Amino acid sequence: MKNIFYIILISIVASACTTVNPWERGILAKTEMAWEPDPLMGQLQEHVYFSKEGSNGGYGAGGGGCGCN
């Protein structure tokens, strides 16, 4: 039973590995494909979120809920 599990696990992991052809790299490099298409907007939204979340103290720095770190 363990062997069947390991064979299935290895086949699933191995099927996820693939190479990207040079002509496909341009498609993957588009801004829509990024985790965060606009990094500046992401930082602003993160700042606003952690400024409102007074109990957390901000992202990476100490401070209150007022947004002034």
N, CA, C and O atoms as a Tripos MOL2 file, in Angstrom:
@<TRIPOS>MOLECULE
protein
  276   275    69     0     0
PROTEIN
NO_CHARGES

@<TRIPOS>ATOM
      1 N           0.8130   -1.1910    0.0000 N.3       1 MET1
      2 CA          0.0000    0.0000    0.0000 C.3       1 MET1
      3 C           0.8580    1.2570    0.0000 C.2       1 MET1
      4 O           0.5430    2.2390   -0.6720 O.2       1 MET1
      5 N           1.9670    1.2120    0.7780 N.am      2 LYS2
      6 CA          2.8650    2.3680    0.8130 C.3       2 LYS2
      7 C           3.5120    2.6060   -0.5510 C.2       2 LYS2
      8 O           3.6880    3.7470   -0.9790 O.2       2 LYS2
      9 N           3.8610    1.5170   -1.2170 N.am      3 ASN3
     10 CA          4.5120    1.6510   -2.5220 C.3       3 ASN3
     11 C           3.5900    2.3190   -3.5330 C.2       3 ASN3
     12 O           4.0360    3.1450   -4.3290 O.2       3 ASN3
     13 N           2.3280    1.9740   -3.5080 N.am      4 ILE4
     14 CA          1.3710    2.5900   -4.4320 C.3       4 ILE4
     15 C           1.2400    4.0760   -4.1380 C.2       4 ILE4
     16 O           1.1780    4.8950   -5.0550 O.2       4 ILE4
     17 N           1.1970    4.4220   -2.8460 N.am      5 PHE5
     18 CA          1.1180    5.8290   -2.4590 C.3       5 PHE5
     19 C           2.3310    6.6050   -2.9590 C.2       5 PHE5
     20 O           2.1910    7.7010   -3.5010 O.2       5 PHE5
     21 N           3.5280    6.0340   -2.7760 N.am      6 TYR6
     22 CA          4.7490    6.7060   -3.2160 C.3       6 TYR6
     23 C           4.8110    6.8280   -4.7370 C.2       6 TYR6
     24 O           5.2800    7.8410   -5.2550 O.2       6 TYR6
     25 N           4.3570    5.8330   -5.4400 N.am      7 ILE7
     26 CA          4.3440    5.8950   -6.9080 C.3       7 ILE7
     27 C           3.4020    6.9840   -7.3820 C.2       7 ILE7
     28 O           3.7360    7.7450   -8.2900 O.2       7 ILE7
     29 N           2.2340    7.0650   -6.7770 N.am      8 ILE8
     30 CA          1.2770    8.1200   -7.1490 C.3       8 ILE8
     31 C           1.8330    9.4900   -6.7950 C.2       8 ILE8
     32 O           1.7090   10.4280   -7.5830 O.2       8 ILE8
     33 N           2.4430    9.6220   -5.6260 N.am      9 LEU9
     34 CA          3.0130   10.8950   -5.2040 C.3       9 LEU9
     35 C           4.1300   11.3480   -6.1390 C.2       9 LEU9
     36 O           4.1820   12.5150   -6.5270 O.2       9 LEU9
     37 N           5.0050   10.4440   -6.4950 N.am     10 ILE10
     38 CA          6.1160   10.7810   -7.3950 C.3      10 ILE10
     39 C           5.5980   11.1480   -8.7770 C.2      10 ILE10
     40 O           6.1210   12.0640   -9.4110 O.2      10 ILE10
     41 N           4.5830   10.4510   -9.2460 N.am     11 SER11
     42 CA          4.0450   10.7760  -10.5720 C.3      11 SER11
     43 C           3.3680   12.1410  -10.5770 C.2      11 SER11
     44 O           3.4480   12.8550  -11.5770 O.2      11 SER11
     45 N           2.7100   12.5180   -9.4960 N.am     12 ILE12
     46 CA          2.0870   13.8420   -9.4260 C.3      12 ILE12
     47 C           3.1480   14.9310   -9.3720 C.2      12 ILE12
     48 O           3.0370   15.9450  -10.0610 O.2      12 ILE12
     49 N           4.1680   14.7270   -8.5620 N.am     13 VAL13
     50 CA          5.2380   15.7280   -8.4440 C.3      13 VAL13
     51 C           6.0120   15.8400   -9.7550 C.2      13 VAL13
     52 O           6.3420   16.9470  -10.1820 O.2      13 VAL13
     53 N           6.2990   14.7380  -10.3830 N.am     14 ALA14
     54 CA          7.0710   14.7550  -11.6250 C.3      14 ALA14
     55 C           6.2770   15.3600  -12.7820 C.2      14 ALA14
     56 O           6.8630   15.9280  -13.7030 O.2      14 ALA14
     57 N           4.9640   15.2460  -12.7430 N.am     15 SER15
     58 CA          4.1690   15.8030  -13.8360 C.3      15 SER15
     59 C           4.1000   17.3180  -13.7690 C.2      15 SER15
     60 O           3.7820   17.9630  -14.7680 O.2      15 SER15
     61 N           4.3910   17.8990  -12.6090 N.am     16 ALA16
     62 CA          4.3480   19.3530  -12.4720 C.3      16 ALA16
     63 C           5.6140   20.0140  -13.0250 C.2      16 ALA16
     64 O           5.6270   21.2230  -13.2560 O.2      16 ALA16
     65 N           6.6570   19.2470  -13.2340 N.am     17 CYS17
     66 CA          7.9080   19.8020  -13.7610 C.3      17 CYS17
     67 C           7.8130   19.9080  -15.2780 C.2      17 CYS17
     68 O           7.4810   18.9390  -15.9610 O.2      17 CYS17
     69 N           8.1040   21.0780  -15.7860 N.am     18 THR18
     70 CA          8.0700   21.2780  -17.2260 C.3      18 THR18
     71 C           9.0790   22.3520  -17.6070 C.2      18 THR18
     72 O           9.4860   23.1650  -16.7770 O.2      18 THR18
     73 N           9.4670   22.3400  -18.8510 N.am     19 THR19
     74 CA         10.3700   23.3750  -19.3480 C.3      19 THR19
     75 C           9.5620   24.4170  -20.0900 C.2      19 THR19
     76 O           8.5220   24.1180  -20.6770 O.2      19 THR19
     77 N          10.0520   25.6420  -20.0550 N.am     20 VAL20
     78 CA          9.3900   26.7410  -20.7480 C.3      20 VAL20
     79 C          10.1920   27.0340  -22.0070 C.2      20 VAL20
     80 O          11.3890   27.3150  -21.9530 O.2      20 VAL20
     81 N           9.5170   26.9620  -23.1210 N.am     21 ASN21
     82 CA         10.1720   27.2440  -24.3900 C.3      21 ASN21
     83 C          10.4320   28.7420  -24.5310 C.2      21 ASN21
     84 O           9.7150   29.5500  -23.9400 O.2      21 ASN21
     85 N          11.4560   29.1250  -25.3150 N.am     22 PRO22
     86 CA         11.7740   30.5490  -25.4480 C.3      22 PRO22
     87 C          10.6110   31.3910  -25.9610 C.2      22 PRO22
     88 O          10.4650   32.5410  -25.5460 O.2      22 PRO22
     89 N           9.7830   30.8550  -26.8480 N.am     23 TRP23
     90 CA          8.6850   31.6540  -27.3880 C.3      23 TRP23
     91 C           7.5320   31.7890  -26.3930 C.2      23 TRP23
     92 O           6.6350   32.6070  -26.5960 O.2      23 TRP23
     93 N           7.5480   30.9910  -25.3120 N.am     24 GLU24
     94 CA          6.5160   31.0980  -24.2820 C.3      24 GLU24
     95 C           6.9130   32.0380  -23.1480 C.2      24 GLU24
     96 O           6.0670   32.4330  -22.3450 O.2      24 GLU24
     97 N           8.1650   32.3910  -23.0800 N.am     25 ARG25
     98 CA          8.6420   33.2410  -21.9890 C.3      25 ARG25
     99 C           8.0830   34.6470  -22.0780 C.2      25 ARG25
    100 O           7.8790   35.2950  -21.0520 O.2      25 ARG25
    101 N           7.8360   35.1250  -23.2670 N.am     26 GLY26
    102 CA          7.2460   36.4550  -23.4210 C.3      26 GLY26
    103 C           5.8400   36.5230  -22.8550 C.2      26 GLY26
    104 O           5.4380   37.5460  -22.3020 O.2      26 GLY26
    105 N           5.1000   35.4500  -22.9890 N.am     27 ILE27
    106 CA          3.7350   35.3950  -22.4480 C.3      27 ILE27
    107 C           3.7820   35.3870  -20.9240 C.2      27 ILE27
    108 O           2.9810   36.0560  -20.2700 O.2      27 ILE27
    109 N           4.7190   34.6290  -20.3600 N.am     28 LEU28
    110 CA          4.8180   34.5360  -18.9060 C.3      28 LEU28
    111 C           5.4000   35.7860  -18.2800 C.2      28 LEU28
    112 O           5.2440   35.9900  -17.0760 O.2      28 LEU28
    113 N           6.0660   36.6320  -19.0530 N.am     29 ALA29
    114 CA          6.6800   37.8390  -18.5160 C.3      29 ALA29
    115 C           5.7200   39.0220  -18.4950 C.2      29 ALA29
    116 O           6.1130   40.1100  -18.0740 O.2      29 ALA29
    117 N           4.4930   38.8500  -18.9290 N.am     30 LYS30
    118 CA          3.5260   39.9480  -18.9170 C.3      30 LYS30
    119 C           3.1910   40.3300  -17.4810 C.2      30 LYS30
    120 O           3.2930   39.5150  -16.5650 O.2      30 LYS30
    121 N           2.7900   41.5800  -17.3050 N.am     31 THR31
    122 CA          2.4730   42.0550  -15.9580 C.3      31 THR31
    123 C           1.2500   41.3520  -15.3820 C.2      31 THR31
    124 O           1.1200   41.2420  -14.1630 O.2      31 THR31
    125 N           0.3560   40.8780  -16.2360 N.am     32 GLU32
    126 CA         -0.8300   40.1740  -15.7390 C.3      32 GLU32
    127 C          -0.4650   38.8500  -15.0810 C.2      32 GLU32
    128 O          -1.2170   38.3390  -14.2510 O.2      32 GLU32
    129 N           0.6810   38.2980  -15.4460 N.am     33 MET33
    130 CA          1.0880   37.0060  -14.9130 C.3      33 MET33
    131 C           1.8690   37.1330  -13.6040 C.2      33 MET33
    132 O           2.1930   36.1180  -12.9880 O.2      33 MET33
    133 N           2.1750   38.3400  -13.1710 N.am     34 ALA34
    134 CA          2.9360   38.5430  -11.9380 C.3      34 ALA34
    135 C           2.0460   38.2870  -10.7300 C.2      34 ALA34
    136 O           0.8240   38.4200  -10.8020 O.2      34 ALA34
    137 N           2.6750   37.9180   -9.6240 N.am     35 TRP35
    138 CA          1.9180   37.7230   -8.3910 C.3      35 TRP35
    139 C           1.2630   39.0200   -7.9820 C.2      35 TRP35
    140 O           0.1230   39.0420   -7.5180 O.2      35 TRP35
    141 N           1.9980   40.1010   -8.1620 N.am     36 GLU36
    142 CA          1.4940   41.4170   -7.8140 C.3      36 GLU36
    143 C           1.7970   42.3350   -8.9980 C.2      36 GLU36
    144 O           2.9160   42.8340   -9.1200 O.2      36 GLU36
    145 N           0.8100   42.5640   -9.8720 N.am     37 PRO37
    146 CA          1.0690   43.3240  -11.0930 C.3      37 PRO37
    147 C           1.5930   44.7370  -10.8460 C.2      37 PRO37
    148 O           2.4310   45.2240  -11.6040 O.2      37 PRO37
    149 N           1.1120   45.3970   -9.7990 N.am     38 ASP38
    150 CA          1.5630   46.7520   -9.4980 C.3      38 ASP38
    151 C           2.1470   46.7640   -8.0840 C.2      38 ASP38
    152 O           1.3950   46.8680   -7.1150 O.2      38 ASP38
    153 N           3.4740   46.6600   -7.9470 N.am     39 PRO39
    154 CA          4.0710   46.5590   -6.6120 C.3      39 PRO39
    155 C           3.8280   47.7930   -5.7520 C.2      39 PRO39
    156 O           3.6740   47.6780   -4.5360 O.2      39 PRO39
    157 N           3.7910   48.9760   -6.3720 N.am     40 LEU40
    158 CA          3.5720   50.1930   -5.5990 C.3      40 LEU40
    159 C           2.1620   50.2160   -5.0050 C.2      40 LEU40
    160 O           1.9800   50.6020   -3.8500 O.2      40 LEU40
    161 N           1.1700   49.8050   -5.7920 N.am     41 MET41
    162 CA         -0.2000   49.7480   -5.2840 C.3      41 MET41
    163 C          -0.3130   48.7040   -4.1850 C.2      41 MET41
    164 O          -1.0440   48.9030   -3.2150 O.2      41 MET41
    165 N           0.4000   47.5960   -4.3250 N.am     42 GLY42
    166 CA          0.4010   46.5750   -3.2920 C.3      42 GLY42
    167 C           0.9810   47.0830   -1.9860 C.2      42 GLY42
    168 O           0.4570   46.7800   -0.9140 O.2      42 GLY42
    169 N           2.0600   47.8550   -2.0640 N.am     43 GLN43
    170 CA          2.6530   48.4330   -0.8610 C.3      43 GLN43
    171 C           1.7070   49.4320   -0.2130 C.2      43 GLN43
    172 O           1.6120   49.4910    1.0130 O.2      43 GLN43
    173 N           1.0070   50.2200   -1.0260 N.am     44 LEU44
    174 CA          0.0530   51.1860   -0.4870 C.3      44 LEU44
    175 C          -1.0950   50.4680    0.2150 C.2      44 LEU44
    176 O          -1.4790   50.8440    1.3230 O.2      44 LEU44
    177 N          -1.6420   49.4410   -0.4220 N.am     45 GLN45
    178 CA         -2.7380   48.7040    0.1970 C.3      45 GLN45
    179 C          -2.2830   48.0110    1.4820 C.2      45 GLN45
    180 O          -3.0330   47.9430    2.4560 O.2      45 GLN45
    181 N          -1.0620   47.5040    1.4790 N.am     46 GLU46
    182 CA         -0.5210   46.8610    2.6700 C.3      46 GLU46
    183 C          -0.3500   47.8720    3.7970 C.2      46 GLU46
    184 O          -0.6340   47.5690    4.9560 O.2      46 GLU46
    185 N           0.1110   49.0670    3.4620 N.am     47 HIS47
    186 CA          0.2920   50.1190    4.4580 C.3      47 HIS47
    187 C          -1.0510   50.5270    5.0510 C.2      47 HIS47
    188 O          -1.1700   50.6950    6.2650 O.2      47 HIS47
    189 N          -2.0480   50.6840    4.2100 N.am     48 VAL48
    190 CA         -3.3760   51.0720    4.6940 C.3      48 VAL48
    191 C          -3.9510   49.9760    5.5810 C.2      48 VAL48
    192 O          -4.5280   50.2640    6.6300 O.2      48 VAL48
    193 N          -3.8000   48.7360    5.1710 N.am     49 TYR49
    194 CA         -4.3340   47.6300    5.9630 C.3      49 TYR49
    195 C          -3.6980   47.5820    7.3480 C.2      49 TYR49
    196 O          -4.3970   47.4890    8.3570 O.2      49 TYR49
    197 N          -2.3710   47.6460    7.3920 N.am     50 PHE50
    198 CA         -1.6940   47.5320    8.6720 C.3      50 PHE50
    199 C          -1.8080   48.8130    9.4950 C.2      50 PHE50
    200 O          -1.6210   48.7780   10.7110 O.2      50 PHE50
    201 N          -2.1090   49.9320    8.8600 N.am     51 SER51
    202 CA         -2.3680   51.1520    9.6190 C.3      51 SER51
    203 C          -3.7130   51.0520   10.3270 C.2      51 SER51
    204 O          -3.8690   51.5280   11.4520 O.2      51 SER51
    205 N          -4.6720   50.4360    9.6700 N.am     52 LYS52
    206 CA         -5.9830   50.2600   10.2900 C.3      52 LYS52
    207 C          -5.9660   49.1730   11.3570 C.2      52 LYS52
    208 O          -6.7520   49.2130   12.3030 O.2      52 LYS52
    209 N          -5.0840   48.2190   11.2060 N.am     53 GLU53
    210 CA         -4.9950   47.1110   12.1520 C.3      53 GLU53
    211 C          -4.0780   47.5390   13.2930 C.2      53 GLU53
    212 O          -2.8800   47.2560   13.2760 O.2      53 GLU53
    213 N          -4.6380   48.2100   14.2660 N.am     54 GLY54
    214 CA         -3.8460   48.7850   15.3560 C.3      54 GLY54
    215 C          -3.2210   47.7560   16.2630 C.2      54 GLY54
    216 O          -2.1850   48.0290   16.8680 O.2      54 GLY54
    217 N          -3.8100   46.5830   16.3810 N.am     55 SER55
    218 CA         -3.2780   45.5860   17.2950 C.3      55 SER55
    219 C          -2.0140   44.9360   16.7510 C.2      55 SER55
    220 O          -1.2220   44.3890   17.5190 O.2      55 SER55
    221 N          -1.8160   44.9860   15.4550 N.am     56 ASN56
    222 CA         -0.6600   44.3360   14.8540 C.3      56 ASN56
    223 C           0.5870   45.1940   14.9780 C.2      56 ASN56
    224 O           1.6740   44.6640   15.2090 O.2      56 ASN56
    225 N           0.4610   46.4750   14.8330 N.am     57 GLY57
    226 CA          1.6160   47.3510   14.9690 C.3      57 GLY57
    227 C           2.3350   47.6250   13.6660 C.2      57 GLY57
    228 O           3.4480   48.1500   13.6910 O.2      57 GLY57
    229 N           1.7550   47.2950   12.5410 N.am     58 GLY58
    230 CA          2.3890   47.6000   11.2750 C.3      58 GLY58
    231 C           3.1830   46.4390   10.7470 C.2      58 GLY58
    232 O           3.4390   45.4710   11.4640 O.2      58 GLY58
    233 N           3.5690   46.5280    9.5120 N.am     59 TYR59
    234 CA          4.3020   45.4500    8.8530 C.3      59 TYR59
    235 C           5.7910   45.6900    9.0130 C.2      59 TYR59
    236 O           6.3330   46.5990    8.3850 O.2      59 TYR59
    237 N           6.4510   44.9190    9.8190 N.am     60 GLY60
    238 CA          7.9090   44.9730    9.9550 C.3      60 GLY60
    239 C           8.4180   46.0770   10.8520 C.2      60 GLY60
    240 O           9.6260   46.1660   11.0720 O.2      60 GLY60
    241 N           7.5660   46.9090   11.3710 N.am     61 ALA61
    242 CA          8.0090   47.9980   12.2400 C.3      61 ALA61
    243 C           6.9690   48.2260   13.3220 C.2      61 ALA61
    244 O           5.7850   47.9410   13.1420 O.2      61 ALA61
    245 N           7.4250   48.7320   14.4210 N.am     62 GLY62
    246 CA          6.5090   49.0310   15.5010 C.3      62 GLY62
    247 C           5.7720   50.3290   15.2420 C.2      62 GLY62
    248 O           6.2820   51.2180   14.5610 O.2      62 GLY62
    249 N           4.5990   50.4300   15.7760 N.am     63 GLY63
    250 CA          3.8160   51.6580   15.6200 C.3      63 GLY63
    251 C           2.3850   51.4200   15.9970 C.2      63 GLY63
    252 O           1.9660   50.2880   16.2420 O.2      63 GLY63
    253 N           1.6510   52.4770   16.0410 N.am     64 GLY64
    254 CA          0.2560   52.3810   16.4180 C.3      64 GLY64
    255 C          -0.6450   52.2350   15.2150 C.2      64 GLY64
    256 O          -0.1790   51.9450   14.1130 O.2      64 GLY64
    257 N          -1.9270   52.4320   15.4210 N.am     65 GLY65
    258 CA         -2.9030   52.2990   14.3670 C.3      65 GLY65
    259 C          -3.0850   53.5670   13.5570 C.2      65 GLY65
    260 O          -3.9150   53.6010   12.6480 O.2      65 GLY65
    261 N          -2.3240   54.6170   13.8660 N.am     66 CYS66
    262 CA         -2.5050   55.8750   13.1700 C.3      66 CYS66
    263 C          -1.7840   55.9070   11.8250 C.2      66 CYS66
    264 O          -2.0660   56.7890   11.0150 O.2      66 CYS66
    265 N          -0.8780   54.9910   11.5590 N.am     67 GLY67
    266 CA         -0.1570   54.9540   10.2930 C.3      67 GLY67
    267 C           1.1930   55.6490   10.3510 C.2      67 GLY67
    268 O           1.9390   55.6250    9.3730 O.2      67 GLY67
    269 N           1.5190   56.2680   11.4770 N.am     68 CYS68
    270 CA          2.8190   56.9310   11.5880 C.3      68 CYS68
    271 C           3.7880   55.9850   12.2870 C.2      68 CYS68
    272 O           3.6690   55.7350   13.4860 O.2      68 CYS68
    273 N           4.7220   55.4760   11.5470 N.am     69 ASN69
    274 CA          5.6610   54.5050   12.1230 C.3      69 ASN69
    275 C           6.8420   55.2170   12.7130 C.2      69 ASN69
    276 O           7.7460   54.5750   13.2470 O.2      69 ASN69
@<TRIPOS>BOND
     1     1     2 1
     2     2     3 1
     3     3     4 2
     4     3     5 am
     5     5     6 1
     6     6     7 1
     7     7     8 2
     8     7     9 am
     9     9    10 1
    10    10    11 1
    11    11    12 2
    12    11    13 am
    13    13    14 1
    14    14    15 1
    15    15    16 2
    16    15    17 am
    17    17    18 1
    18    18    19 1
    19    19    20 2
    20    19    21 am
    21    21    22 1
    22    22    23 1
    23    23    24 2
    24    23    25 am
    25    25    26 1
    26    26    27 1
    27    27    28 2
    28    27    29 am
    29    29    30 1
    30    30    31 1
    31    31    32 2
    32    31    33 am
    33    33    34 1
    34    34    35 1
    35    35    36 2
    36    35    37 am
    37    37    38 1
    38    38    39 1
    39    39    40 2
    40    39    41 am
    41    41    42 1
    42    42    43 1
    43    43    44 2
    44    43    45 am
    45    45    46 1
    46    46    47 1
    47    47    48 2
    48    47    49 am
    49    49    50 1
    50    50    51 1
    51    51    52 2
    52    51    53 am
    53    53    54 1
    54    54    55 1
    55    55    56 2
    56    55    57 am
    57    57    58 1
    58    58    59 1
    59    59    60 2
    60    59    61 am
    61    61    62 1
    62    62    63 1
    63    63    64 2
    64    63    65 am
    65    65    66 1
    66    66    67 1
    67    67    68 2
    68    67    69 am
    69    69    70 1
    70    70    71 1
    71    71    72 2
    72    71    73 am
    73    73    74 1
    74    74    75 1
    75    75    76 2
    76    75    77 am
    77    77    78 1
    78    78    79 1
    79    79    80 2
    80    79    81 am
    81    81    82 1
    82    82    83 1
    83    83    84 2
    84    83    85 am
    85    85    86 1
    86    86    87 1
    87    87    88 2
    88    87    89 am
    89    89    90 1
    90    90    91 1
    91    91    92 2
    92    91    93 am
    93    93    94 1
    94    94    95 1
    95    95    96 2
    96    95    97 am
    97    97    98 1
    98    98    99 1
    99    99   100 2
   100    99   101 am
   101   101   102 1
   102   102   103 1
   103   103   104 2
   104   103   105 am
   105   105   106 1
   106   106   107 1
   107   107   108 2
   108   107   109 am
   109   109   110 1
   110   110   111 1
   111   111   112 2
   112   111   113 am
   113   113   114 1
   114   114   115 1
   115   115   116 2
   116   115   117 am
   117   117   118 1
   118   118   119 1
   119   119   120 2
   120   119   121 am
   121   121   122 1
   122   122   123 1
   123   123   124 2
   124   123   125 am
   125   125   126 1
   126   126   127 1
   127   127   128 2
   128   127   129 am
   129   129   130 1
   130   130   131 1
   131   131   132 2
   132   131   133 am
   133   133   134 1
   134   134   135 1
   135   135   136 2
   136   135   137 am
   137   137   138 1
   138   138   139 1
   139   139   140 2
   140   139   141 am
   141   141   142 1
   142   142   143 1
   143   143   144 2
   144   143   145 am
   145   145   146 1
   146   146   147 1
   147   147   148 2
   148   147   149 am
   149   149   150 1
   150   150   151 1
   151   151   152 2
   152   151   153 am
   153   153   154 1
   154   154   155 1
   155   155   156 2
   156   155   157 am
   157   157   158 1
   158   158   159 1
   159   159   160 2
   160   159   161 am
   161   161   162 1
   162   162   163 1
   163   163   164 2
   164   163   165 am
   165   165   166 1
   166   166   167 1
   167   167   168 2
   168   167   169 am
   169   169   170 1
   170   170   171 1
   171   171   172 2
   172   171   173 am
   173   173   174 1
   174   174   175 1
   175   175   176 2
   176   175   177 am
   177   177   178 1
   178   178   179 1
   179   179   180 2
   180   179   181 am
   181   181   182 1
   182   182   183 1
   183   183   184 2
   184   183   185 am
   185   185   186 1
   186   186   187 1
   187   187   188 2
   188   187   189 am
   189   189   190 1
   190   190   191 1
   191   191   192 2
   192   191   193 am
   193   193   194 1
   194   194   195 1
   195   195   196 2
   196   195   197 am
   197   197   198 1
   198   198   199 1
   199   199   200 2
   200   199   201 am
   201   201   202 1
   202   202   203 1
   203   203   204 2
   204   203   205 am
   205   205   206 1
   206   206   207 1
   207   207   208 2
   208   207   209 am
   209   209   210 1
   210   210   211 1
   211   211   212 2
   212   211   213 am
   213   213   214 1
   214   214   215 1
   215   215   216 2
   216   215   217 am
   217   217   218 1
   218   218   219 1
   219   219   220 2
   220   219   221 am
   221   221   222 1
   222   222   223 1
   223   223   224 2
   224   223   225 am
   225   225   226 1
   226   226   227 1
   227   227   228 2
   228   227   229 am
   229   229   230 1
   230   230   231 1
   231   231   232 2
   232   231   233 am
   233   233   234 1
   234   234   235 1
   235   235   236 2
   236   235   237 am
   237   237   238 1
   238   238   239 1
   239   239   240 2
   240   239   241 am
   241   241   242 1
   242   242   243 1
   243   243   244 2
   244   243   245 am
   245   245   246 1
   246   246   247 1
   247   247   248 2
   248   247   249 am
   249   249   250 1
   250   250   251 1
   251   251   252 2
   252   251   253 am
   253   253   254 1
   254   254   255 1
   255   255   256 2
   256   255   257 am
   257   257   258 1
   258   258   259 1
   259   259   260 2
   260   259   261 am
   261   261   262 1
   262   262   263 1
   263   263   264 2
   264   263   265 am
   265   265   266 1
   266   266   267 1
   267   267   268 2
   268   267   269 am
   269   269   270 1
   270   270   271 1
   271   271   272 2
   272   271   273 am
   273   273   274 1
   274   274   275 1
   275   275   276 2
@<TRIPOS>SUBSTRUCTURE
     1 MET1         2 RESIDUE 1 A MET
     2 LYS2         6 RESIDUE 1 A LYS
     3 ASN3        10 RESIDUE 1 A ASN
     4 ILE4        14 RESIDUE 1 A ILE
     5 PHE5        18 RESIDUE 1 A PHE
     6 TYR6        22 RESIDUE 1 A TYR
     7 ILE7        26 RESIDUE 1 A ILE
     8 ILE8        30 RESIDUE 1 A ILE
     9 LEU9        34 RESIDUE 1 A LEU
    10 ILE10       38 RESIDUE 1 A ILE
    11 SER11       42 RESIDUE 1 A SER
    12 ILE12       46 RESIDUE 1 A ILE
    13 VAL13       50 RESIDUE 1 A VAL
    14 ALA14       54 RESIDUE 1 A ALA
    15 SER15       58 RESIDUE 1 A SER
    16 ALA16       62 RESIDUE 1 A ALA
    17 CYS17       66 RESIDUE 1 A CYS
    18 THR18       70 RESIDUE 1 A THR
    19 THR19       74 RESIDUE 1 A THR
    20 VAL20       78 RESIDUE 1 A VAL
    21 ASN21       82 RESIDUE 1 A ASN
    22 PRO22       86 RESIDUE 1 A PRO
    23 TRP23       90 RESIDUE 1 A TRP
    24 GLU24       94 RESIDUE 1 A GLU
    25 ARG25       98 RESIDUE 1 A ARG
    26 GLY26      102 RESIDUE 1 A GLY
    27 ILE27      106 RESIDUE 1 A ILE
    28 LEU28      110 RESIDUE 1 A LEU
    29 ALA29      114 RESIDUE 1 A ALA
    30 LYS30      118 RESIDUE 1 A LYS
    31 THR31      122 RESIDUE 1 A THR
    32 GLU32      126 RESIDUE 1 A GLU
    33 MET33      130 RESIDUE 1 A MET
    34 ALA34      134 RESIDUE 1 A ALA
    35 TRP35      138 RESIDUE 1 A TRP
    36 GLU36      142 RESIDUE 1 A GLU
    37 PRO37      146 RESIDUE 1 A PRO
    38 ASP38      150 RESIDUE 1 A ASP
    39 PRO39      154 RESIDUE 1 A PRO
    40 LEU40      158 RESIDUE 1 A LEU
    41 MET41      162 RESIDUE 1 A MET
    42 GLY42      166 RESIDUE 1 A GLY
    43 GLN43      170 RESIDUE 1 A GLN
    44 LEU44      174 RESIDUE 1 A LEU
    45 GLN45      178 RESIDUE 1 A GLN
    46 GLU46      182 RESIDUE 1 A GLU
    47 HIS47      186 RESIDUE 1 A HIS
    48 VAL48      190 RESIDUE 1 A VAL
    49 TYR49      194 RESIDUE 1 A TYR
    50 PHE50      198 RESIDUE 1 A PHE
    51 SER51      202 RESIDUE 1 A SER
    52 LYS52      206 RESIDUE 1 A LYS
    53 GLU53      210 RESIDUE 1 A GLU
    54 GLY54      214 RESIDUE 1 A GLY
    55 SER55      218 RESIDUE 1 A SER
    56 ASN56      222 RESIDUE 1 A ASN
    57 GLY57      226 RESIDUE 1 A GLY
    58 GLY58      230 RESIDUE 1 A GLY
    59 TYR59      234 RESIDUE 1 A TYR
    60 GLY60      238 RESIDUE 1 A GLY
    61 ALA61      242 RESIDUE 1 A ALA
    62 GLY62      246 RESIDUE 1 A GLY
    63 GLY63      250 RESIDUE 1 A GLY
    64 GLY64      254 RESIDUE 1 A GLY
    65 GLY65      258 RESIDUE 1 A GLY
    66 CYS66      262 RESIDUE 1 A CYS
    67 GLY67      266 RESIDUE 1 A GLY
    68 CYS68      270 RESIDUE 1 A CYS
    69 ASN69      274 RESIDUE 1 A ASN
